[in-house]
Structure formats: structure tokens, C-alpha cells
Amino acid sequence: MGFTKEQLLARLQELKIDYSKYEHPVVLTVEAQAKYVGNLEGALSKNLFLKDKKNRLYIVSALSDTKVDLKVLSARLGLGKGGLRMAPEEALGEILQVPLGCVTPFALVNESARLVSLLLDQGFKRQERCFFHPLSNDTSISLNVSGLDTFLKSLGRDPTYVDLEANPTIGKDQPPDLGYLVPVDSVVLPNPPESLTSSTGSSEKYTTSADVVSTKSSDKVSKPSVNPQNAKNKPVKGVNPPCYIANVNRFVEEILDKTSALLLTEISEESIKQHGEQLGTVVSNNVKSRLISELNSTTTTFKNAAYTEGFHAGVQHHPKRTY
């Protein structure tokens, strides 16, 4: 079990870190938090919980109005433009040990988060005080940068502040400027629940405040083992696709998972401000264009797997028949 809010605040007191505490109803967005502490001294923060293709995890903690382009950030880390995505929701409980809406640098107090890299917005240094949730989104605390640094150093971490809005040129003679922040080791992400709930009964949520995470499980779980390009509508010898690929309910869940994860990347505070009333149309068109190839691949895989399952069933029913 991870640290509680009370234990964290006690830790701050032990470290003689000056902070102010404000209790309020549970909030999931920066806008909701601002209703209770926005008129107080201090800048609001947003926190992204991310993963790369090798399951290395990152917390990006920034001022609420800082624009964070994941493609640019990914390239600056040396991961390529598509190397970063939202971490799966399961990792919140297993790695950070906090619920939705509670990701902040303070989650690193838990030993299970020792391999998570932290990128801090250099904009924090221009603020007298900044607001964060202390592992619970029914409370906000404000403290200055030196207090945050003292806390992180007590964990054996050297606070690293970067310009998250920078977009430097990266090439052969200009290596990624943030490559040194990539974690040395990856983590073993938890598997999704054995039985998946329906889309109407799922716990999927989108948050833009203390944390932004994906409710999709890790890629290694969701990727089918049948290659549709090689299958060409024929059963693939030596390849046994996961049984759920040939199951209609699980197939639908696969499509919903992909759609949900894509929607999370399309909807952001920046896109809401940029497109306003046209957001629905813009998101719909973007999702449609980006899902076409993915769903074609998934559907072909389902068809091939279903064919293979039918083939095996026919062999078992007529053991003497040859094909």
C-alpha cells in the first residue's frame, strides 16, 4: 500500500517544508480545481503520466497553461515522434499507487515509482508558489520551488527543470537534448483485468487536471499474434492467435479500446480552446482518418482467427477428413 495523504503531509513537516493546505470537493480537472483555489496565491499545475514503447514511465509536471506537444517531447527524448503515449490506467495503482486525478511529483514518494522519470516545467521557477494535489484530489497544497526540490532530494532525486515548449532541431549533429532523462530500466506493467466490462459499464475517464492517463492496457496485451498481411484469408501454420480474437464480444472490446485511447489523444484543453464549437467535427474527422487502417488490420485479424477456429473445429468434428 502506498503513502496516504496524511503520511505525505507528515513527511513534508518532517522536512520542514513550508506549505499551505486547502481542502475542497474531489476535482478531476484544472478548471474544477481553479474554482476552489484559483483565486489564491499560486499557479495551478497539470501532470501527464506517460510511457514509451519499452514501458519506461514518465511524469511530466507543468504549469496549467504550458503547451506540451508529446510528439516534440518524444523526439527530444530520442524516442522518435511517436514514442510517447499515455500510460495505462492500471499503472496508476500498481506503480504510482494513486487514483485517477492524483498524479503529481509527490507520487514518487512510493518505492514502486522509483524507475519513473520526472520532467518539471522550468516555468515553476518563475512562480512564488505552485499548487499540487498531495496524493488525493480532495485537497490542494501550495509550496515554492525550493520546497518541492527539498522533497525530491529527500528521495534521492535531482530535480530537473526543462523548457517544455521548446522545439529544438534534432539531427545527426544535434542529438536529442533530453535523452539523458530517459529511464535506464523499464517496468513490468500490470495486466488488464481477466474479464472486461462492457463499454457502458467501464470505468474509463478522461482527466485534464492532476493527471492525464490512458485507460488502454499495454500494447503487448492488445496486439494480436496473427499478421493479417501474411494471412491473406488463410489459416497461418504455426501461429495460434489469442482465443479472444475470434470472440465477437472481445473483438468489439478491442475496437472500443482503440477508439477510446485515440479519443484521449485528440481531446485536450488546447484543442478545446482552438476549435471551440467545431471540436466535435474536428475530433470525429481525425479519429475516422486515423482509425481506418488500424480497424482494417484488426478486422482482418478477426476474420483470419475466426476462420482458423472454424478450421480446427471442423477437424475435431471430422477427425478422418483431410484438407
C-alpha positions as CSV (number, residue, x, y, z in Angstrom):
1,M,0.0,0.0,0.0
2,G,1.3,3.4,-0.9
3,F,1.7,6.6,1.1
4,T,-1.5,8.3,2.2
5,K,-2.2,12.0,2.1
6,E,-1.7,12.2,5.9
7,Q,1.6,10.4,5.7
8,L,2.9,12.6,2.9
9,L,2.0,15.8,4.7
10,A,3.7,14.5,7.8
11,R,6.8,13.8,5.7
12,L,6.7,17.4,4.5
13,Q,6.5,18.6,8.0
14,E,9.5,16.4,9.0
15,L,11.5,18.0,6.2
16,K,10.4,21.5,7.4
17,I,8.9,22.3,4.1
18,D,6.5,25.3,4.2
19,Y,3.2,24.6,2.6
20,S,-0.4,25.7,2.8
21,K,-3.3,23.2,2.7
22,Y,-6.7,23.7,1.2
23,E,-9.4,21.1,1.4
24,H,-12.2,21.0,-1.2
25,P,-14.5,18.6,-3.0
26,V,-12.9,16.0,-5.3
27,V,-11.8,17.6,-8.6
28,L,-10.7,16.0,-11.9
29,T,-9.8,19.0,-14.0
30,V,-7.7,22.1,-13.7
31,E,-10.9,24.2,-14.2
32,A,-12.6,22.5,-11.4
33,Q,-9.7,22.9,-9.1
34,A,-9.5,26.6,-10.0
35,K,-13.0,27.2,-8.6
36,Y,-11.6,26.5,-5.1
37,V,-8.0,27.7,-5.2
38,G,-7.7,29.7,-8.4
39,N,-8.2,33.0,-6.5
40,L,-5.4,32.2,-4.1
41,E,-1.7,32.9,-4.4
42,G,-0.1,30.2,-6.5
43,A,-0.1,28.7,-10.0
44,L,-2.1,25.6,-11.0
45,S,-0.3,22.6,-12.4
46,K,-1.1,19.7,-14.7
47,N,0.6,16.4,-14.7
48,L,0.9,13.8,-17.5
49,F,1.7,10.2,-16.8
50,L,3.4,8.7,-19.9
51,K,5.1,5.6,-21.2
52,D,7.3,4.8,-24.2
53,K,7.4,1.7,-26.3
54,K,9.8,0.0,-23.9
55,N,7.4,0.5,-21.0
56,R,9.6,3.2,-19.4
57,L,7.5,5.6,-17.5
58,Y,7.5,9.4,-17.1
59,I,5.7,12.1,-15.2
60,V,5.6,15.5,-16.9
61,S,4.6,18.2,-14.4
62,A,3.9,21.6,-15.9
63,L,2.1,24.8,-15.4
64,S,-1.6,24.5,-16.4
65,D,-1.1,26.9,-19.4
66,T,2.2,25.4,-20.6
67,K,1.7,23.7,-24.0
68,V,3.1,20.2,-24.1
69,D,3.5,18.6,-27.5
70,L,4.0,14.9,-27.0
71,K,5.5,14.4,-30.5
72,V,8.1,17.1,-29.9
73,L,8.8,15.9,-26.4
74,S,9.2,12.4,-27.6
75,A,11.7,13.4,-30.3
76,R,13.7,15.5,-27.7
77,L,13.9,12.3,-25.5
78,G,15.3,10.4,-28.5
79,L,12.2,8.2,-28.8
80,G,11.0,9.3,-32.2
81,K,7.9,11.4,-32.8
82,G,5.5,8.6,-31.8
83,G,7.5,7.2,-28.9
84,L,5.3,8.6,-26.1
85,R,1.8,7.9,-25.2
86,M,-0.5,8.0,-22.1
87,A,0.4,5.3,-19.6
88,P,-2.3,2.6,-18.9
89,E,-4.7,3.2,-16.0
90,E,-3.5,0.0,-14.3
91,A,-0.1,1.6,-13.8
92,L,-1.6,4.3,-11.7
93,G,-2.5,1.8,-8.9
94,E,0.4,-0.6,-9.4
95,I,3.3,1.8,-10.0
96,L,2.3,5.3,-8.7
97,Q,-0.2,3.9,-6.2
98,V,-2.6,6.8,-6.6
99,P,-6.1,7.0,-8.1
100,L,-7.2,9.0,-11.2
101,G,-6.7,12.7,-10.8
102,C,-3.9,12.4,-8.3
103,V,-0.7,12.2,-10.3
104,T,1.9,14.8,-9.1
105,P,5.6,14.7,-8.3
106,F,4.6,13.6,-4.8
107,A,3.6,10.2,-6.1
108,L,7.3,9.5,-6.4
109,V,7.4,9.0,-2.7
110,N,6.3,5.5,-3.2
111,E,9.1,2.9,-3.7
112,S,7.2,1.3,-6.6
113,A,7.7,4.5,-8.6
114,R,11.5,4.6,-8.3
115,L,12.0,4.0,-12.0
116,V,9.6,6.7,-13.1
117,S,11.4,9.7,-14.7
118,L,10.3,13.2,-13.7
119,L,10.3,16.3,-16.0
120,L,9.5,19.6,-14.4
121,D,8.4,22.7,-16.2
122,Q,11.0,25.4,-15.8
123,G,8.1,27.8,-15.6
124,F,7.6,26.7,-12.0
125,K,10.8,28.6,-11.1
126,R,9.1,31.9,-12.1
127,Q,6.2,31.3,-9.7
128,E,6.3,32.2,-6.0
129,R,4.1,29.2,-5.2
130,C,2.5,26.3,-7.1
131,F,-0.5,24.1,-6.4
132,F,-0.4,20.3,-6.4
133,H,-2.6,17.5,-5.0
134,P,-0.9,15.7,-2.1
135,L,-1.8,12.1,-3.4
136,S,-5.5,13.0,-3.0
137,N,-7.6,15.3,-5.2
138,D,-9.9,16.4,-2.4
139,T,-7.0,18.6,-1.2
140,S,-4.6,21.1,-2.8
141,I,-1.3,22.3,-1.3
142,S,0.8,25.3,-2.4
143,L,4.5,25.5,-1.9
144,N,7.5,27.1,-3.5
145,V,10.0,25.5,-5.8
146,S,12.7,25.2,-3.1
147,G,10.2,23.2,-1.0
148,L,9.5,20.9,-3.9
149,D,13.2,20.5,-4.5
150,T,13.8,19.6,-0.9
151,F,11.2,16.9,-1.1
152,L,12.6,15.4,-4.3
153,K,16.2,15.4,-3.0
154,S,15.0,13.6,0.1
155,L,14.0,10.8,-2.3
156,G,17.5,10.8,-3.8
157,R,16.3,12.6,-6.9
158,D,18.0,15.6,-8.5
159,P,15.1,17.9,-9.7
160,T,15.3,18.6,-13.4
161,Y,13.6,21.6,-14.9
162,V,13.2,21.9,-18.7
163,D,11.6,24.2,-21.2
164,L,8.6,22.0,-22.2
165,E,7.6,24.4,-25.0
166,A,11.0,24.4,-26.8
167,N,11.2,22.7,-30.2
168,P,14.9,22.4,-31.0
169,T,16.2,21.0,-34.2
170,I,17.3,17.3,-33.8
171,G,19.6,15.7,-36.3
172,K,22.8,13.9,-36.9
173,D,24.9,16.7,-35.4
174,Q,22.2,17.8,-32.9
175,P,21.3,14.8,-30.7
176,P,18.2,14.8,-28.5
177,D,18.6,17.4,-25.8
178,L,16.6,15.5,-23.2
179,G,17.9,12.0,-23.9
180,Y,19.6,11.9,-20.5
181,L,16.1,11.9,-18.9
182,V,15.1,8.5,-20.3
183,P,14.9,5.9,-17.5
184,V,17.6,3.3,-17.6
185,D,15.2,0.4,-16.9
186,S,11.6,-0.4,-17.9
187,V,8.9,-1.5,-15.6
188,V,6.6,-4.5,-15.8
189,L,3.2,-3.1,-16.4
190,P,0.2,-4.9,-14.8
191,N,-2.0,-7.0,-17.0
192,P,-5.6,-5.8,-17.6
193,P,-8.5,-7.5,-15.6
194,E,-9.3,-11.0,-16.7
195,S,-12.9,-10.1,-17.6
196,L,-13.5,-6.9,-19.4
197,T,-16.6,-4.9,-18.7
198,S,-18.8,-3.5,-21.5
199,S,-18.3,0.0,-22.8
200,T,-21.3,1.3,-20.9
201,G,-20.1,-0.2,-17.7
202,S,-16.4,0.6,-17.9
203,S,-14.6,2.9,-15.6
204,E,-12.9,4.9,-18.4
205,K,-12.5,8.6,-17.6
206,Y,-10.7,11.5,-19.3
207,T,-9.0,13.9,-17.0
208,T,-7.1,17.1,-17.7
209,S,-6.1,18.2,-14.2
210,A,-3.8,16.4,-11.9
211,D,-3.2,13.6,-14.3
212,V,-3.9,12.5,-17.8
213,V,-3.7,8.8,-18.4
214,S,-4.9,6.2,-20.9
215,T,-7.3,3.5,-19.9
216,K,-6.0,1.2,-22.6
217,S,-3.8,-1.6,-21.5
218,S,-0.2,-2.0,-22.6
219,D,0.4,-2.7,-26.3
220,K,1.8,-6.1,-25.7
221,V,-1.5,-7.3,-24.4
222,S,-3.8,-5.9,-27.1
223,K,-1.7,-6.7,-30.2
224,P,-2.9,-9.9,-32.0
225,S,-0.3,-12.5,-32.8
226,V,-1.7,-13.1,-36.3
227,N,-0.2,-10.9,-39.0
228,P,-3.1,-10.0,-41.4
229,Q,-0.7,-9.1,-44.2
230,N,0.7,-12.6,-44.2
231,A,-2.5,-14.4,-43.6
232,K,-4.4,-13.4,-46.8
233,N,-7.6,-15.1,-45.6
234,K,-5.8,-18.4,-44.9
235,P,-5.1,-20.0,-41.6
236,V,-1.4,-19.4,-40.6
237,K,0.5,-22.5,-39.8
238,G,2.4,-22.4,-36.5
239,V,0.6,-19.3,-35.3
240,N,-2.0,-19.7,-32.6
241,P,-3.9,-16.4,-32.2
242,P,-5.3,-15.5,-28.8
243,C,-8.7,-17.1,-28.4
244,Y,-10.4,-13.7,-27.7
245,I,-9.5,-12.5,-31.2
246,A,-12.1,-15.0,-32.6
247,N,-14.7,-14.0,-29.9
248,V,-17.2,-11.3,-31.0
249,N,-17.5,-9.7,-27.6
250,R,-13.8,-9.4,-27.1
251,F,-13.4,-8.2,-30.7
252,V,-15.8,-5.3,-30.1
253,E,-13.9,-4.5,-26.9
254,E,-10.7,-4.3,-28.9
255,I,-12.2,-1.8,-31.2
256,L,-13.7,0.3,-28.3
257,D,-10.3,0.2,-26.6
258,K,-8.5,1.6,-29.7
259,T,-11.2,4.2,-30.2
260,S,-11.1,5.3,-26.6
261,A,-7.3,5.6,-26.5
262,L,-7.4,7.6,-29.7
263,L,-10.0,10.0,-28.3
264,L,-7.9,10.6,-25.3
265,T,-5.1,11.9,-27.5
266,E,-7.4,14.1,-29.6
267,I,-9.2,15.9,-26.8
268,S,-7.2,18.3,-24.7
269,E,-7.5,21.7,-23.2
270,E,-5.6,23.2,-26.1
271,S,-7.9,21.5,-28.7
272,I,-11.0,22.7,-26.9
273,K,-9.7,26.3,-26.9
274,Q,-8.5,26.1,-30.5
275,H,-11.7,24.6,-32.1
276,G,-14.5,25.6,-29.7
277,E,-17.9,24.6,-31.1
278,Q,-16.3,22.8,-34.0
279,L,-14.4,20.4,-31.7
280,G,-16.8,17.6,-32.2
281,T,-16.5,17.7,-36.0
282,V,-12.7,18.1,-35.9
283,V,-12.2,15.2,-33.5
284,S,-14.6,13.0,-35.4
285,N,-12.8,13.5,-38.7
286,N,-9.4,13.0,-37.1
287,V,-10.4,9.8,-35.3
288,K,-12.0,8.4,-38.5
289,S,-8.9,9.1,-40.6
290,R,-6.5,7.6,-38.0
291,L,-8.6,4.6,-37.2
292,I,-9.2,3.4,-40.8
293,S,-6.0,1.4,-41.3
294,E,-6.0,0.2,-37.6
295,L,-9.5,-1.2,-37.8
296,N,-8.9,-2.7,-41.2
297,S,-6.0,-4.6,-39.7
298,T,-7.9,-5.6,-36.6
299,T,-11.0,-6.8,-38.6
300,T,-8.8,-8.8,-41.0
301,T,-7.1,-10.4,-38.0
302,F,-10.5,-11.3,-36.5
303,K,-11.6,-12.8,-39.8
304,N,-8.5,-14.9,-40.1
305,A,-8.6,-16.0,-36.5
306,A,-12.3,-16.9,-36.8
307,Y,-11.5,-18.9,-40.0
308,T,-8.7,-20.7,-38.1
309,E,-11.0,-21.5,-35.2
310,G,-13.6,-22.9,-37.6
311,F,-11.0,-24.9,-39.4
312,H,-9.8,-26.5,-36.1
313,A,-13.4,-27.1,-35.0
314,G,-14.1,-28.9,-38.3
315,V,-11.0,-31.1,-37.9
316,Q,-12.1,-32.1,-34.4
317,H,-15.6,-32.9,-35.5
318,H,-14.5,-34.9,-38.5
319,P,-11.2,-36.4,-37.5
320,K,-10.8,-38.6,-40.5
321,R,-11.4,-35.9,-43.0
322,T,-8.3,-34.5,-44.8
323,Y,-7.9,-31.0,-46.2
